[in-house]
Each structure stands twice: as C-alpha cells, then as structure tokens.
C-alpha cells in the first residue's frame, strides 16, 4: 500500500482510492505503527488531536469505512485486526 498524503489517497497495484482527512490520519497512524495495538482513544487523539470532542465509538465507523476502501483495493479484510477490549492494529502481512 502507498499512502499519498499530498493527494489524500491510498494506492495499491496501480489503483487508488480517495480518503477523507480523518481516514488519512487514521491510516497514517496504523501504517507508521505496524503490529502495535492502538486503542480507540489513541486513534482519536492521533486523528483529531489531544483535545478532541468526538465519541470514541466514532472510530469504529472510520475503521469500517477504511476496511471498505481496502476491500475495494483488493484486500480481503484482514489488514486491520480488531483486538477485543484493546483496539485495533495494522497487520503488515495480512
């Protein structure tokens, strides 16, 4: 995967999908910390800043959207792993 921050897009095998600013920041957080479990709170802080006023369950909506984008790019849906009770992690070799 290639994360193009300038174009705000995620690419794979010559195809790309546009991302919202928040999706971009979340993907950047995942891709810069492969294998690390990121809590909802940590993802929100990285995506919106330390003084965010967003419900932590909103991150689930963003994760769902990102998974849909990954599926569109040919990912079977195993790249973002749910770690029950802890958060999510980016699986390098899904």
N, C-alpha and C positions, 0 to 999 in steps of 0.2 A: 504494500500500500504506500501511496505517496500523499502526504498531506500538504496541499498548496495553500499556505496561509494568505498569500497575496491575492489569489483568485477565490479564496474561501471555498475550496473544493477538495474532495477525496478522490484519488485516482487509483486504478488497478488495471493492468493489462491493456492500456490504451483507452480505457473508458474512464469517465469521471462523473461525479455527482456533486451538485452544489450543496453547500451546507449553510445553515443559519450560523450567526456569530456564536451562539451558545453551543451548538453542535460542534463547531470548530474547536472551541476552547476545551470541551469535554474530551474530544478525540485527541487533542494535543496532550492533555493530562494523561490519558491512557497510554498513548504511544511513546511518551517520554518516560514512562514508568512501567515497562512490560513486566507482567507477573506480580506486581505489587497490588495488594488489595486496597482499594480506595473506598472509604465509607461514603455514604450519601452526603454527609456534611462536608467532607474533604472535597468531593467533586463540586458541590455547590460553591464552596469557598474559592476553588480554582476557576470556576466558570463565571461567578458573579462578584467575586471579591469578598473580603472578610466581613464586611457589614451588609451582607445580603438580607433581603426580607422576603425570601422565597421558601415555601414549604419544602421540606426535604423529600417528600414523595413526588415532587415535580421532576426530580432527577429520573424517576422511573419512566416518565413519559419521554424524556430526552433519550434515554437508553433504548427504549422501544423504537423511536424514530431512527436512531443510529443503526440499530440492528436491521431495520427495513432497508436503509441505504446500503448496508453491507450485503444484504441478500440480493439487492438489485445489481451489485457489482460481482455477484457470483459466490459470495460467502455463504456457506451452509448454516450459519447462525451460531457457530461455536467460538467465535473470536472474542466476544465479551462474555465472560463467565460470571454468573451470579454466585456469590459466596454468602450463603444464607446466614443472616444475623450480623454480617460484617459489611457487605457492599458488593463491589464489582471489581474484576480485574481483566486486563487485556492479555489474551493468550497469544504469545508470539508465533508459535507453530500450531495453529488450530487444525 
